[in-house]
């Protein structure tokens, strides 16, 4: 889904919601899971002042791939942040911090001990330089 930004006094803001429904089938093959729905919402804000630029994003997804069986997703908010600085027309430095909230994506079935999926990426930080020759 593509969203057009709204321009605010502090930068460009984007808010979106999406729904995706997928099915899988193959003649002669019985899949344990043959369909899933993904619902997501996201928000972003980016801006710049002189040679400084910045960006912040939030996203939340709900993925139910077990048909009529309930899938519960642990409530979560992931916060990412990035910024960059143009030193001159040939050199740019940037910093990116992903998953600042140290969020863990986890799903469970009907009962709390029925763990379906756990993804723990932890926080990550990137500091880099772009050079143009």
ABEGO torsion letter per residue (X at the ends): XBBBBBBBAAEBBBBBBBBBBBBBBBBGBBBABABBBBBBBBBBBBBBBEABBBBBBBBBBBBBAAEABBBBBBBBBBBBBBBBBBABAABBBBBBBBGAAGBBBBBBBABAABBABBBBAEBBBBBBBBBBX
